[in-house]
């Protein structure tokens, strides 16, 4: 999936050219190299589900999550400085396998509150899976969830949404 995204972003496709005009892409290719090399797509070598450590990652126990979160926070703050012409980090995409679901789908956080003042309106959030489905017919729009579930509170998408509005 990541290879396809990179190939698209650097392509001459008009949509890719337009995206590159407006956005800088930062790509972290893997957050669990030690676990993956041993066949664990989610768990680290210590048996920890790293996608449940984004709320308070330890520099020593979850270093890839700790430093990835620090990097995202840095670029977000840098982009929101008064002399910056950007709005900080506006989108984060965390690609990984699901423990039970075998389809291709996405989760996102729906804006709760005033749609007029939201950084990314719900209409835009819902258009992303619809567009992905157009490009990738095996993508399942009915498997997508746009919610902030309590049991997922320490995942990347919910932590970045709640702490930084991403």
MOQUIMO-V59510 format. One record per backbone hydrogen bond with DSSP energy under -0.5 kcal/mol. CO is the residue of the C=O (numbers start at 1). NH is the residue of the N-H. Records with the same first field share a line. If there is no record, write none. Layout:
# MOQUIMO-V59510
CO: NH + NH
This chain:
# MOQUIMO-V59510
1: 5
2: 6
3: 7
4: 8
5: 9
6: 10
8: 11
13: 17
14: 18
15: 19
16: 20
17: 21
18: 22
19: 22 + 23
26: 28
27: 29
32: 36
33: 37
34: 38
35: 38 + 40
36: 39
39: 41
42: 50
44: 47
48: 44 + 50
49: 52
50: 53
58: 62
62: 66
63: 67
64: 68
65: 69
66: 70
67: 71
68: 72
69: 73
70: 74
71: 75
72: 76
73: 77
74: 78
75: 79
76: 80
77: 80
78: 81
81: 84
93: 95
94: 96
101: 98
103: 105
104: 140
106: 145
108: 110 + 147
111: 113
113: 115
114: 117 + 118
121: 124 + 125
122: 126
123: 127
124: 128
125: 128 + 129
126: 130
127: 131
128: 132
129: 133
130: 134
131: 135
132: 136
136: 139
138: 104
139: 141
140: 143
141: 144
145: 108
147: 149
149: 152
150: 153
152: 155
154: 54
155: 159
156: 160
157: 161
158: 162
159: 163
160: 164 + 166
161: 165
